[in-house]
Amino acid sequence: MKALMFGWEFPPHILGGLGTASYGLTRGMWECGDMDITFVIPKPYGDEDRSFAHIIGTSQTPVAWRDVNRDYVESRIGKVMSPELYFRLRDHIYADFNYMRLNDLGCIEFSGRYPDNLLEEINNYSICAGVIARTIDFDIIHSHDWLTYPAGIHAKQVTGKPLVIHVHATDYDRSRGNVNPTVFNIERDGMIHADHIITVSNLTRRTVIEKYGIDPAKVTTVHNAVVPLSQDLLDIKMPKGKEKVVTFLGRITMQKGPEYFVEAAAKVLRNNHNVRFVMAGSGDMMDKMIKLAAERGIADRFHFPGFQKGRQVYEMLAASDVYIMPSVSEPFGISPLEAMQMGVPSIISKQSGCAEILDNVIKTDYWDIDAMADAINAITSYPALYKQLREDGLAEVNQITWDKAGKKVIDIYNKVLGR
Amino acid sequence: MKAICFNFEIHQPFRLKRYRFFDIGNDHYYYDDFADDDIVTRIAHQSYIPAAETLLRMIEENKGQFKVSFSISGVAIEQLQQYVPEFIDLLKKLAATRCVEFVVQPYAHSLASLTDPDEFRQQMEVASAQIKDLFGLKASVARNTEFIYDDDIAPQLAAMGFKGVLTEGAKHILGWKSPDYIYTAATAPKLRLLLRNAKLSEDIAVRFSDSSWNEFPLTADKYMDWIASTPEEEQIVNLFMNLETFGDHQPAGTGIFQFLEALPRFAAEKGVSFVTPSEAIAKIKPVGELSVVHPISGADEARDTSAWLGNELQDEAFRKLYSVAERVRLCDDRRLKQDWWYLQAADHFYFMSTKSKADGAAHSMFSPYETPFQAFTNYMNVLADFIVRVEEQYPLSIENEELNALLTTIRNQATEIETLNKELGSMRKNIEQYNVEHKLREPEEEAEPKAARKPRAKKAEAKEEKAVEAPKCKPGRKPRAKKTEE
């Protein structure tokens, strides 16, 4: 079966959980066999893993004819796209986009991030998707997250092939209820045009049904999974002091509930002075959090090391005794699974999607700072609890693999295609 | 002739309230009275009371032919006395029929038998005394918490004077043998074993209302047929179950009470009688001995102690709890002792189980906690506070032996002081009498009372000397102070 996937991020150049999930799922589906996947992203860098999917960048997709020879194309974009594909795409330009700002190859430039003119970039992405959909052969369209829904709809209208959209998050999660109407409309439009909707948790599924008014029959949950860590990362050993370390890793934004973590920390430190707290990451609430920690008088034990990437994340986890994710609304939340892979006991909010599939973690309500403080105290004071969560958590998370999720998605494809 | 031996268990733990880390050292009350009241009252009205009334009626109707036995944990009796005293009255009525036997189980429904023989013995003694007190019956048969039994426990029970013990007919112990005989313990030849017939017991307790069971619906007629058709030589069928089976696990609407009530009639038709455990032991000869090297129990698929112990959480909590056992036994603070019992209930460990599948479902059905981790955290917080209180009584820096010696001295002193006081009192009386008798002759006899007073003064001095010694051992002071308060 041939699938055309639209995504926004792809490892190793990722900004959030979306890239990791898209990668894992694509790979998991490929492992199930008999899948030919084309993955479209705005801006490939050339170092992506292409062993299981063809990667097409919209920033190399021509939307206006330019008379260039093969060698020139090879030298310009050979690293990320073969000239043959470029010429094939060039043969399928469907309208004159010369009024737009184009480069020497007739392509639109993409940042591949989340810039201020995001809506414009989404629109451009959709224009390029039209060219790609006309060029390559596929059976089904799969759009990851709202940024690519317009592209998916476009491809569907051009080819008549069924559209599956994958809801990794909704604007209700990002904004704690104060949705941006433009984003809401894009999301709802995608959901209405989709032949089937995949959500990453039952929590998100409910949001899709209740807030966007979608027929429950066409919404299915496929929980995310994790890619096994390499031995190199698992072997990371960090010097551990006598003090216990409690870590929060993620964007410091409203959605992640960082203030509850600070409050819980203040509670813990009232009785237990053997703990340090780390809030790693960056975001629009960071300054507020630093202020809050100071106000509570715990700044000497509450640390903000900033944004961590790549190996640093795992080093941070290896040095931690407890991982905490107090998200107010988390569609899935892959980071506690990564913490568990590193053998770190996790405390997660009941309002996160991954709580639906995890047993060997401590779950509290995001607002229940008493319970959170209690859980932190318990894990840091009772070695038996630490050990049990660590060992059973490791065993549990190793069972959550992408090929199982991939299998479910393929089943959905078959259902949509009536096979 | 075949006989059925019924044993109904009643147990309710004192459930712990949500006890936070911050409560440690501040709050010394651990129990969720509201939940206890709610659960015990509900189950009593749904199950215990109607079941006991049914049994009472059956005994009266069958004129002594129908017999049953109960086994009630001490902590359950405490709660029943508090919340549904009318049920205790009902039990007293049952006891008065002489067709009911009470089987002793550890007072706190504890796992003490697995680690602490002294504690186990003490709990069995207290529980026996409680039965004697409440129902006026002397118990001669034991049943450990959740049928836990092995070769180490057998001689302990025999030494306590029990003639028999009820336990699980665990398949991995019996092998080809049948549970429908009486066996003797390998390590205590005089102790008889009554083994639960798991299949027939669970037909009532578990499968009775299961409509997917191929024998559904189960009628008294059919059930008694099964019992009657077991091989001729098998003389006893032990049906042990929770009393909640009637009315709670199997709601009244399933017809469970009617089923129970119809049993004696069909039993009489098929020539099956009813016995109490002690009668069974007296009447039926044992066929052989049974050795149980590793402890068995009636819980979970494995029928071993893995329902309460085995995972990291359970083992840690269990170790910590019994690490203070000796110290708690040394002290005589009543509240501390009470908490000590309540915290030992096996249920607390049961809630910490991380088993999944069918066993896990059973664990979480009974658990007031959402997860085993919560159960552990809450219990450990309570235990931490409890241990702080024990330490306040006896600092951990003093060795147990040393402490013991000091306490013996103090206790001896107490008795000594008492005897001395008595002596003093009688002396005084003597003097008064003497004075009365010799009032008239006072001037001549003046010298004598003085002589009588002298030895008394000496003894008082001796007492003081020892009292000076005592304050040196700080821990000793408190219990003595308590004693005088009481």
Interface residues (C-beta under 8 A of the other chain):
Chain A: K267 R270 N271 N272 D359 N360 I362 K363 D370 A373 D374 A375 N377 A378 S381 Y382 P383 A384 L385 K387 Q388 L389 E391 D392
Chain B: R20 F21 F22 I24 N311 E312 L313 D315 E316 A317 T354 S356 E370 T371 F373 Q374 F376 T377 M380 N381 A384
